[in-house]
Amino acid sequence: MKYSKEEALSLCAKICENTLMDTLDIQFIDITQDSLTAKMPVTPRVHQPDGVLHGGATVALAESVGSAACYLFLDVEKVFVRGIEISANHVKSVASGHVFAKATALHVGKTTQLWQIRVTNDQDELVSLVKFTTISLPRN
């Protein structure tokens, strides 16, 4: 990784200004050599009508952390990255607190990357398991 932990988290915060991530109050909180973690508050702003976290908000969190991980771990001066497929299995409801999304690369190839994103609650219980595939295309 070409950034220090502090630089990487600061960069993530900066590139999220005035975006969906800002709207959902997604904050990047940790980075390691092979993972990136973000958190999102679970409030009525991200609820379904019945008062629990909306699956679409969960997927938006997962794709945001996966995309940011690509940005940090790949050479984005030479390539640009786009998500090409995402799937999620939601296994637990959350009505309040926070959810945490940790993106870990399962495969980083020259063209495609496969990310696993575990979304957990405040008690570190699995809420959703997300698979996110990205493609790297050369900048011309």
Backbone torsions as a table, in degrees:
resi	resn	phi	psi	omega
1	MET	NA	138.8	-174.5
2	LYS	-91.6	-0.5	-178.9
3	TYR	-118.7	152.0	168.9
4	SER	-72.9	166.4	179.2
5	LYS	-57.0	-47.0	-178.2
6	GLU	-64.6	-42.2	178.7
7	GLU	-63.6	-42.7	-178.7
8	ALA	-63.6	-46.6	-179.5
9	LEU	-66.3	-37.3	176.9
10	SER	-65.4	-42.2	178.2
11	LEU	-62.4	-43.6	178.1
12	CYS	-59.0	-44.5	179.2
13	ALA	-61.7	-42.4	-177.5
14	LYS	-65.9	-45.0	-176.8
15	ILE	-73.0	-12.4	180.0
16	CYS	-91.7	-6.8	-179.5
17	GLU	-59.7	134.0	177.8
18	ASN	59.6	36.6	177.5
19	THR	-126.4	-177.9	175.4
20	LEU	-58.0	-38.2	179.8
21	MET	-60.9	-38.8	176.4
22	ASP	-66.0	-44.0	179.2
23	THR	-59.0	-40.9	-178.6
24	LEU	-86.2	0.4	-179.9
25	ASP	59.9	39.4	177.1
26	ILE	-77.9	130.0	179.0
27	GLN	-124.5	133.2	177.1
28	PHE	-85.9	126.6	-169.4
29	ILE	-120.5	-17.9	-179.1
30	ASP	-156.2	149.2	175.6
31	ILE	-143.9	139.7	174.6
32	THR	-125.3	-174.1	179.0
33	GLN	-63.5	-22.4	-177.2
34	ASP	-135.6	15.7	179.3
35	SER	-153.0	159.9	175.7
36	LEU	-135.8	136.1	-178.3
37	THR	-124.2	138.3	176.0
38	ALA	-131.3	160.9	175.8
39	LYS	-130.2	156.5	179.4
40	MET	-142.0	132.4	176.9
41	PRO	-71.0	143.5	175.7
42	VAL	-101.6	103.9	-178.9
43	THR	-131.4	174.1	177.2
44	PRO	-55.2	-22.3	179.0
45	ARG	-63.1	-25.2	-178.7
46	VAL	-117.9	17.5	179.6
47	HIS	-85.5	154.6	162.3
48	GLN	-76.6	170.3	178.1
49	PRO	-57.3	-25.9	-178.8
50	ASP	-89.2	10.5	169.7
51	GLY	90.4	15.6	175.4
52	VAL	-121.9	163.7	-178.1
53	LEU	-53.7	129.6	178.5
54	HIS	-73.5	133.9	178.9
55	GLY	-59.1	-33.7	178.6
56	GLY	-65.9	-36.6	176.4
57	ALA	-67.6	-37.8	177.2
58	THR	-62.4	-44.5	179.4
59	VAL	-67.2	-36.9	176.7
60	ALA	-62.8	-41.1	175.5
61	LEU	-61.2	-47.4	-178.2
62	ALA	-62.3	-46.6	-179.7
63	GLU	-65.9	-34.8	178.7
64	SER	-64.2	-44.3	-179.2
65	VAL	-72.3	-36.1	176.4
66	GLY	-65.4	-42.6	178.8
67	SER	-66.0	-41.9	178.2
68	ALA	-64.0	-37.9	177.3
69	ALA	-61.5	-42.8	176.2
70	CYS	-57.8	-45.9	-178.9
71	TYR	-58.4	-39.7	-177.4
72	LEU	-80.8	-35.6	-172.3
73	PHE	-95.6	-14.3	179.5
74	LEU	-108.0	163.9	-179.1
75	ASP	-86.2	85.1	-174.8
76	VAL	-74.6	-1.0	171.8
77	GLU	-78.3	-23.9	-179.6
78	LYS	-102.8	-26.4	-178.0
79	VAL	-134.2	158.3	167.1
80	PHE	-116.4	149.7	-171.7
81	VAL	-116.1	138.2	175.8
82	ARG	-132.9	142.9	172.1
83	GLY	-73.1	137.0	178.9
84	ILE	-119.7	-14.9	178.0
85	GLU	-162.0	140.9	175.6
86	ILE	-145.2	138.9	175.0
87	SER	-141.7	147.4	-176.2
88	ALA	-137.9	141.0	170.0
89	ASN	-113.4	116.9	179.5
90	HIS	-95.0	123.8	-173.7
91	VAL	-119.4	-9.5	-178.3
92	LYS	-150.4	140.4	177.2
93	SER	-86.4	150.9	176.1
94	VAL	-135.1	131.0	-179.4
95	ALA	-107.9	-22.9	-177.6
96	SER	-156.2	175.1	-179.5
97	GLY	90.9	-137.2	179.9
98	HIS	-134.2	157.2	165.5
99	VAL	-118.7	148.1	-177.0
100	PHE	-121.4	132.5	179.2
101	ALA	-117.2	122.3	179.0
102	LYS	-115.3	114.7	179.2
103	ALA	-94.9	127.3	177.7
104	THR	-129.0	133.3	179.8
105	ALA	-75.0	128.5	172.8
106	LEU	-95.7	-29.2	178.7
107	HIS	-151.6	127.9	175.0
108	VAL	-125.3	96.9	177.9
109	GLY	-100.7	177.9	179.2
110	LYS	-66.8	-30.7	-176.5
111	THR	-110.0	-45.3	-177.3
112	THR	-120.5	154.4	177.5
113	GLN	-134.1	142.0	177.8
114	LEU	-120.2	125.6	-176.7
115	TRP	-118.2	139.5	169.6
116	GLN	-106.1	130.5	179.8
117	ILE	-123.5	114.8	177.1
118	ARG	-94.9	123.2	176.8
119	VAL	-105.7	123.4	-177.4
120	THR	-125.9	165.3	178.1
121	ASN	-98.2	-172.4	-178.9
122	ASP	-61.6	-24.0	179.9
123	GLN	-93.6	10.6	-178.8
124	ASP	63.4	27.7	175.5
125	GLU	-90.5	142.3	-179.8
126	LEU	-65.7	126.3	176.9
127	VAL	-103.1	-47.5	179.4
128	SER	-147.3	149.4	172.7
129	LEU	-119.7	123.3	-171.9
130	VAL	-120.7	138.4	172.5
131	LYS	-112.1	129.0	-175.1
132	PHE	-132.0	123.8	179.4
133	THR	-110.8	133.3	178.5
134	THR	-123.4	161.4	176.4
135	ILE	-126.3	139.1	175.9
136	SER	-102.9	126.2	179.3
137	LEU	-120.2	141.7	-176.6
138	PRO	-66.5	142.2	172.1
139	ARG	-81.2	134.5	178.4
140	ASN	-106.5	NA	NA
